[in-house]
């Protein structure tokens, strides 16, 4: 059956229900929560905005039920009352609601005449405007900080249960101190929150649309990675963001300014990293490599990127490739046989 026939004969309500339930289960799993927006976006791309919104509502309900059930199972009955305080409830409700709302924003018809990247940047900016103040408020909320430290202590206890005594065990205990872990968590989030949100939203939108079928509207608006290329003018805000970060670091302008500079610089750098990936995809496509060889190369690349410090160095190459394409025409080589 062709993609067009499958899209025509599929049960829209059944697909929306299954996709919403799958999305909520992915969110509740924690391990696979990074993929929870993809099933919802698949329905947006395949069935349109109305069914996409319905799927988002189903996903939100399943995410709340799954997360609450997991928290109740992981918490002693005597401490259940603490789960229903204002801060824990906000931490439970706000993340899935805002992420699903931002995905709905990215699917508005308003963006149809704009570049795909603009959707991701706009949603990231709006999401950061709402979520970063909430993150700062949670960081200052002593009850939530205590709740987070308790959860981190429970996780650390698992690692420390078989360590025994001695210098190595003492060093591990110091490294897994719940108070230090909570402080480090907030510090990392403050400096890279917008970048993580950008990858999460833009990646989910693109993958969901690409998976929605060859003849779907989602596939039409989300072009292949090999076609992705930023406009020349984008390099100026990129350079300005890194210059601002250097100034904030050198002149010690404060944590707030430094965090903002880090977030903006990382978001723009990730945009050029996507262009670097697009360039590699374009070259592989032009060289007409067999599909099996492309899959093998992709698996090898994932394994290599996950191996520090080589992976870190290779990841740094991607934005460099993207930026240098401004001056070096990789896709249109000059010379004999070009």
C-alpha positions in Angstrom: 0.0 0.0 0.0 1.4 3.4 -1.0 1.8 6.3 1.5 -1.1 8.1 -0.2 -3.5 5.1 0.1 -2.4 4.5 3.7 -3.1 8.2 4.7 -6.5 8.0 3.0 -7.7 4.7 4.6 -6.2 5.2 8.1 -8.5 5.7 11.1 -7.8 9.3 12.1 -9.3 9.1 15.6 -7.7 5.8 16.4 -4.3 7.1 15.2 -4.7 10.3 17.3 -5.6 8.3 20.4 -2.7 5.9 20.0 -0.2 8.7 19.3 -1.5 10.7 22.3 -1.2 7.7 24.6 2.3 6.9 23.2 3.4 10.5 23.8 2.2 10.5 27.4 3.9 7.1 28.1 7.1 8.4 26.6 7.0 11.5 28.8 6.3 9.4 31.9 9.1 7.0 31.2 11.7 9.8 31.8 14.3 7.9 29.9 12.5 8.4 26.5 10.8 11.7 27.5 13.0 13.5 24.9 10.8 11.9 22.1 7.4 12.6 23.6 6.5 15.4 21.2 7.2 13.4 18.1 4.0 11.3 18.0 2.0 14.4 18.5 3.8 16.2 15.7 3.3 13.2 13.5 -0.5 13.7 13.8 -0.1 17.4 13.1 1.8 16.6 9.9 -0.5 13.8 8.8 -4.0 14.9 9.8 -3.8 18.7 10.4 -4.1 21.1 13.2 -7.5 20.1 14.6 -6.5 16.4 15.2 -3.1 17.5 16.2 -4.5 19.6 19.1 -6.8 16.7 20.1 -3.7 14.5 20.2 -1.8 17.0 22.3 -4.7 17.0 24.8 -4.6 13.2 25.0 -0.9 13.3 25.5 -1.1 15.8 28.3 -3.7 13.7 30.2 -1.6 10.5 29.8 1.6 12.4 30.8 0.0 13.7 34.0 -1.5 10.3 35.0 1.8 8.5 34.2 4.0 10.9 36.0 1.7 11.1 39.1 1.5 7.3 39.2 5.3 7.0 39.0 5.8 9.6 41.8 3.3 7.8 44.0 5.0 4.5 43.5 8.4 5.9 44.2 7.4 7.8 47.3 6.5 6.2 50.7 2.8 6.5 51.6 3.7 8.7 54.6 5.2 11.3 52.3 2.4 11.5 49.7 1.2 14.7 51.1 4.4 16.4 49.9 3.6 15.6 46.3 0.5 17.7 46.4 2.2 21.0 47.4 2.1 24.0 45.0 5.7 23.6 43.8 5.6 19.9 43.1 2.2 20.3 41.3 3.5 23.1 39.2 6.6 21.1 38.3 4.2 18.2 37.3 1.8 20.2 35.2 3.7 23.1 33.6 6.4 21.3 31.6 4.2 19.0 29.5 1.5 21.7 29.1 4.0 24.4 27.9 5.9 22.1 25.6 2.7 20.9 24.0 1.5 24.5 23.7 4.8 25.6 22.1 4.4 22.7 19.6 0.9 23.9 18.8 2.4 27.4 18.2 4.9 26.0 15.8 2.1 24.5 13.7 0.1 27.7 13.2 -0.6 28.7 9.6 1.1 32.0 10.3 4.5 30.3 9.8 3.8 28.7 6.5 5.4 31.6 4.6 8.4 31.7 6.9 11.6 29.7 7.1 11.4 26.5 9.1 14.1 27.7 11.5 12.0 30.8 12.4 9.4 28.5 13.9 11.9 26.9 16.2 13.6 30.2 17.2 10.3 31.9 17.9 9.0 29.0 20.0 12.3 28.8 21.9 12.2 32.5 22.6 8.6 32.4 23.9 9.2 29.2 25.8 12.3 30.6 27.5 10.4 33.8 28.4 7.9 31.7 30.3 10.0 28.8 31.6 13.3 30.5 32.7 11.6 32.8 35.2 9.7 29.7 36.5 13.1 27.9 36.7 14.6 30.7 38.7 11.6 30.8 41.0 11.9 27.0 41.6 15.6 27.4 42.3 14.8 29.9 45.0 11.9 27.9 46.4 13.3 26.1 49.4 10.5 23.5 49.5 11.1 22.5 45.8 14.9 22.6 46.3 14.4 20.2 49.3 12.1 18.0 47.2 14.7 17.9 44.4 17.5 17.1 46.8 15.5 14.3 48.3 14.9 12.8 44.9 18.6 13.1 44.0 19.5 11.6 47.4 17.3 8.6 46.6 19.1 8.2 43.2 22.5 8.6 44.8 21.7 6.0 47.4 21.4 3.4 44.6 24.9 4.1 43.4 26.4 4.2 46.9 24.8 1.1 48.2 27.7 -1.2 47.2 30.7 1.1 47.4 31.8 0.2 50.9 34.5 2.3 52.7 37.8 3.9 51.7 39.0 6.9 49.8 37.3 6.1 46.5 34.0 5.6 48.3 34.4 8.9 50.2 35.2 10.7 46.9 32.1 9.2 45.3 29.9 10.2 48.2 31.3 13.8 48.0 30.6 13.9 44.2 27.1 12.6 44.7 26.2 15.0 47.5 22.5 16.0 46.9 23.0 19.7 47.7 26.0 20.0 45.3 24.1 18.0 42.6 21.1 20.3 42.9 23.2 23.4 42.6 25.1 22.0 39.6 21.8 21.0 38.0 20.4 24.5 38.2 23.6 26.0 37.0 23.7 23.9 33.9 20.0 24.5 33.2 20.4 28.2 33.6 23.2 28.3 31.0 21.8 25.9 28.4 18.1 25.8 28.9 17.2 27.6 25.7 19.6 25.5 23.7 18.1 22.3 25.0 14.6 23.6 24.4 15.5 24.6 20.8 16.9 21.2 20.0 13.8 19.5 21.6 11.2 21.6 19.8 12.9 22.0 16.4 14.0 18.3 16.4 10.6 17.0 17.4 8.8 19.2 14.8 11.2 18.1 12.0 11.3 14.4 12.8 7.5 14.2 13.4 6.8 15.9 10.0 9.3 13.7 8.2 7.7 10.6 9.6 4.2 11.7 8.7 4.2 10.2 5.2 5.6 11.0 1.7 2.4 12.8 0.6 1.5 14.5 3.9 1.5 18.2 4.5 4.1 17.7 7.2 6.6 16.2 4.8 6.0 19.0 2.4 6.9 21.8 4.9 9.8 19.9 6.6 12.3 19.5 3.8 15.2 17.1 3.9 18.2 17.9 6.0 20.4 18.1 2.9 18.4 21.2 1.8 18.9 23.1 5.1 21.0 26.2 4.7 20.9 29.4 6.7 20.8 32.9 5.1 24.1 34.8 5.0 22.8 37.5 7.3 22.4 34.9 10.1 26.2 35.0 10.7 26.0 38.6 12.2 23.8 37.7 15.2 25.9 34.5 15.6 29.1 36.5 15.9 27.4 39.2 18.1 26.2 36.5 20.5 29.7 35.1 21.0 31.1 38.5 21.4 28.5 39.3 24.1 29.4 36.1 25.9 33.1 36.9 25.9 32.3 40.4 27.3 30.1 39.0 29.9 32.8 36.5 31.0 35.7 38.9 30.9 34.0 41.8 32.6 32.1 39.5 35.1 28.7 41.1 34.3 26.8 38.7 36.6 25.2 35.3 36.4 22.0 36.6 34.8 23.8 38.3 31.9 26.2 35.4 31.5 23.4 32.8 31.4 21.5 34.8 28.8 24.6 35.1 26.6 25.4 31.4 26.9 21.8 30.5 25.9 21.7 32.7 22.9 25.2 31.8 21.7 24.4 28.1 22.0 21.1 28.3 20.2 22.7 30.1 17.2 25.6 27.7 17.2 23.2 24.7 17.1 21.6 26.3 14.1 24.9 26.2 12.3 25.5 22.6 13.6 22.3 21.7 11.8 23.6 23.3 8.7 26.8 21.2 9.1 24.8 18.1 9.3 22.8 19.2 6.3 26.1 19.6 4.4 27.2 16.1 5.3 23.9 14.7 4.2 24.1 16.6 0.9 27.5 15.2 0.2 26.5 11.7 1.0 23.5 12.1 -1.2 25.6 13.4 -4.1 28.1 10.6 -3.8 25.2 8.1 -4.3 26.3 5.9 -1.4 24.2 2.7 -0.8 21.6 3.0 1.9 23.2 0.2 4.0 26.5 2.1 3.9 24.8 5.3 5.0 23.2 3.5 7.9 26.5 2.1 9.0 28.2 5.5 8.8 25.3 7.0 10.9 25.7 4.3 13.6 29.5 4.8 13.6 29.0 8.5 13.9 26.6 8.2 16.9 29.0 5.8 18.7 31.9 8.2 18.0 30.0 11.3 19.2 29.2 9.5 22.4 32.8 8.8 23.1 34.6 11.7 24.8 36.8 13.5 24.1 36.8 12.5 20.4 33.0 12.9 20.2 33.2 16.4 21.7 35.8 17.5 19.1 33.8 16.0 16.3 30.7 17.7 17.5 32.5 21.0 17.4 33.3 20.5 13.7 29.6 20.6 12.8 29.0 24.3 13.5 32.4 25.1 12.0 31.3 23.4 8.8 28.1 25.3 8.8 29.7 28.7 9.4 32.5 28.2 6.9 30.0 27.4 4.2 29.3 31.1 4.1 32.7 31.6 2.4 33.4 28.1 1.0 30.9 26.8 -1.6 31.0 23.1 -0.5 27.8 22.3 -2.4 29.0 24.0 -5.6 32.7 23.1 -6.0 34.6 24.8 -8.7 37.2 23.1 -10.9 37.6 20.4 -13.4 34.5 18.1 -13.5 32.5 20.3 -11.1 
